[in-house]
Amino acid sequence: MMDELKGLLRYAFQTGNELTFAVSAPGSVGMETCFVNLVSPGDKVVVCINGVFGQRMAENVRRCGGTPVIVEDRWGDPVDPAKVEEAFKAHPDAVILAFVHAETSTGALSDAASLAAIARRFGALTIMDCVTSLGGVPVLLDEWGIDAAYSGSQKCLSCTPGLSPVSFSVAAVERIKARKVPCPSWFQDLGLVLGYWSGAKRTYHHTAPVNPLYGLHESLVMLAEEGLENAWQRHRDNHLRLRSGLEALGLSFVVRENARLPQLNTVWVPDGVDEAAVRTRLLQEFGIEIGAGLGALAGRVWRIGLMGHSSRQANITLCLAALESLLHG
Ligand SMILES: Cc1ncc(COP(=O)(O)O)c(C=O)c1O
């Protein structure tokens, strides 16, 4: 079953990476697994921040003893490749580029292919957060040349939370093997975890969360049965349905059209509307939970998820009717 799971994850990530498995913990630990294995004290890492999760990446670099070189973009904008290029020109000794493909705090999708190409040109590896993108929009690790990626089981894979699919390229594995300082985390040390996840003999490392792993296996089977391209198309079609309904209600999107995540729709709260009261009534009266703004966008936006199994027409119709009755009823 573990081998099947690895194969299904390779399909979801569109990669041939041997080192592809699910970390026994949520997405934040997948993130840490990438940083504690790839960053050593003194390493410079270019970190793109255009929302909450980029900030968390920078914090990971600091805690690994590295120095983050911050590239900032406005919350709601995708990462600007020109700024990343400038950062590498100013810091040619940076060894890694880290960015969030799909910023869940804002709904912005960044151009992973262009960002990874810049890192490659400067001889750096790439760590990509695809917690919210995997299964909802194209995630093409091999085509884009991503060296380390982590995701989450609970977003577009629609599984229970608590597992983090990860994948590492050959170059990333070489860097991990060449570490001079041991990985500071025993639990996340890939050299140790792999004794359990690969090889002819499976050696006990920690007690695996077997039941959630079966759940993830099933959700990946469902994704494969639907077909990745069909899943991406479904997310896109449903986003367009929701978009036209939201715009008909007079709501406008935070993210510009060509960088919008179909699975995470962020709209400005209209002036004079008590945003928390609307979310509470949506939940209590209609059984719909939408997200509040985070960080810089707290209190100013609503984030409407259409991820995985929840991306379906019936949910959109109900959500739009409920919002209409609360805003204009
Ligand atoms: C983009 C992104 N990265 C990382 C995380 C952290 O994942 P988890 O909450 O599963 O630890 C999230 C969670 O929402 C996320 O959206």
The ligand as an SDF file (V2000), in Angstrom:
LIG
                    3D

 16 16  0  0  0  0  0  0  0  0999 V2000
   -0.1700   27.5950    1.4850 C   0  0  0  0  0  0  0  0  0  0  0  0
   -0.1450   26.8650    2.7920 C   0  0  0  0  0  0  0  0  0  0  0  0
    1.0240   26.4450    3.2880 N   0  0  0  0  0  0  0  0  0  0  0  0
    1.0930   25.7890    4.4610 C   0  0  0  0  0  0  0  0  0  0  0  0
   -0.0370   25.5050    5.2000 C   0  0  0  0  0  0  0  0  0  0  0  0
    0.0860   24.7800    6.4890 C   0  0  0  0  0  0  0  0  0  0  0  0
   -0.5800   23.5570    6.4180 O   0  0  0  0  0  0  0  0  0  0  0  0
   -1.2120   22.8640    7.7220 P   0  0  0  0  0  0  0  0  0  0  0  0
   -2.2500   23.8130    8.2320 O   0  0  0  0  0  0  0  0  0  0  0  0
   -1.7680   21.5640    7.1870 O   0  0  0  0  0  0  0  0  0  0  0  0
   -0.1140   22.6710    8.7040 O   0  0  0  0  0  0  0  0  0  0  0  0
   -1.2740   25.9220    4.7190 C   0  0  0  0  0  0  0  0  0  0  0  0
   -2.5130   25.6700    5.5000 C   0  0  0  0  0  0  0  0  0  0  0  0
   -3.5530   26.2140    5.2340 O   0  0  0  0  0  0  0  0  0  0  0  0
   -1.3350   26.6130    3.5020 C   0  0  0  0  0  0  0  0  0  0  0  0
   -2.5020   27.0190    3.0070 O   0  0  0  0  0  0  0  0  0  0  0  0
  1  2  1  0
  2  3  1  0
  2 15  2  0
  3  4  2  0
  4  5  1  0
  5  6  1  0
  5 12  2  0
  6  7  1  0
  7  8  1  0
  8  9  2  0
  8 10  1  0
  8 11  1  0
 12 13  1  0
 12 15  1  0
 13 14  2  0
 15 16  1  0
M  END
$$$$
